[in-house]
């Protein structure tokens, strides 16, 4: 038994599962790039103030879930709980608007950290892929981002998803809605959970996001932000809905949909599934037109989303993911053969032929067993007899058919044969 084991809420990705992640991430890189997004990588450790300023001090993430500690220089730092604030920090710090123009379209992949109760598809170290568009107020940009999100899931052939959308309003119309919420929830304070009683004073919108059954029942008849939108927010949301209909992207209006972070304004959305139980959101996001300014920049509109990779991987049909198979196992029989074949191994790998070589101290039977366990498509056999005749034996492990290949053209013949597309 291992002396050391995983911490609660953390997970090893073993080779077979890691290959599924690698394939999914490759689809993300292809798709996001086709939509004009550029990759950005930010550190996993940031100043704590970045998140308290952006996410909001009264959110569950900041109050309960962040991994925060004091660095050696006595500065408070945190493992990033989400990817938007670090991306905006990098946007401002490196003056990306000047260097790359506006709007700028960025995407990221990587681990995030929250100390919460581990649950299906959400661990204490979890992984997100996200996209951010900074510097564009046009509602068409909202639609474009949602078309990217839905197309990504189409590429993965994940169906039965529901796009839910709402509008949270803006600083001009949010105060009236906040007051309407407090007026509604005040009568239910004795029935609301302890967290929602606290949210009532700090951020009543967060009550709408409570997952406890009693609070969920009370919120059913709560006022909707859509009914309190100003003219600008109403027109923006109308244009978003018309754009989705123009692109034939189906959606459902979810009048009580809110986002858990304080920086969201106007368009908010979630992509949900009925295949993961209670934890049904696989992606979510919205506009955050005030975040850049809150972090010290000029007033700058922005919109983005993040999707949970653990949940996405759960939804992918394993048959969709190409098996990574060993293409060739080289079986040298004797030291002379081993010495002759060893340079071939590097030459084939340089040609992107996935290859392994057995030990020249083992007999053919043991080497064939090893090739079989490794799932090799072909085995190349060379011993003293083959060296004397100037021929190698190439065995197809699926058909058991063997053919002879001249040693003089070994590399070229194998590369041609194993690189050819299968019929």
HELIX and SHEET records of a PDB file:
HELIX    1   1 UNK A   15  UNK A   34  1                                  20    
HELIX    2   2 UNK A   48  UNK A   54  1                                   7    
HELIX    3   3 UNK A   60  UNK A   60  1                                   1    
HELIX    4   4 UNK A   61  UNK A   65  3                                   5    
HELIX    5   5 UNK A   84  UNK A   93  1                                  10    
HELIX    6   6 UNK A   96  UNK A  100  1                                   5    
HELIX    7   7 UNK A  139  UNK A  155  1                                  17    
HELIX    8   8 UNK A  171  UNK A  185  1                                  15    
HELIX    9   9 UNK A  186  UNK A  188  5                                   3    
HELIX   10  10 UNK A  194  UNK A  202  1                                   9    
HELIX   11  11 UNK A  204  UNK A  209  5                                   6    
HELIX   12  12 UNK A  213  UNK A  219  1                                   7    
HELIX   13  13 UNK A  225  UNK A  228  5                                   4    
HELIX   14  14 UNK A  231  UNK A  246  1                                  16    
HELIX   15  15 UNK A  291  UNK A  294  1                                   4    
HELIX   16  16 UNK A  309  UNK A  315  1                                   7    
HELIX   17  17 UNK A  318  UNK A  320  5                                   3    
HELIX   18  18 UNK A  335  UNK A  350  1                                  16    
HELIX   19  19 UNK A  364  UNK A  373  1                                  10    
HELIX   20  20 UNK A  384  UNK A  389  1                                   6    
HELIX   21  21 UNK A  407  UNK A  409  5                                   3    
HELIX   22  22 UNK A  410  UNK A  419  1                                  10    
SHEET    1   A 8 UNK A  38  UNK A  39  0                                        
SHEET    2   A 8 UNK A 104  UNK A 113  1                                        
SHEET    3   A 8 UNK A 125  UNK A 134 -1                                        
SHEET    4   A 8 UNK A 302  UNK A 308 -1                                        
SHEET    5   A 8 UNK A 281  UNK A 287 -1                                        
SHEET    6   A 8 UNK A 265  UNK A 273 -1                                        
SHEET    7   A 8 UNK A 161  UNK A 167 -1                                        
SHEET    8   A 8 UNK A 252  UNK A 253  1                                        
SHEET    1   B 3 UNK A  45  UNK A  47  0                                        
SHEET    2   B 3 UNK A  76  UNK A  79 -1                                        
SHEET    3   B 3 UNK A  68  UNK A  70 -1                                        
SHEET    1   C 5 UNK A 355  UNK A 357  0                                        
SHEET    2   C 5 UNK A 328  UNK A 332  1                                        
SHEET    3   C 5 UNK A 378  UNK A 382  1                                        
SHEET    4   C 5 UNK A 391  UNK A 396 -1                                        
SHEET    5   C 5 UNK A 402  UNK A 406 -1                                        
END                                                                             
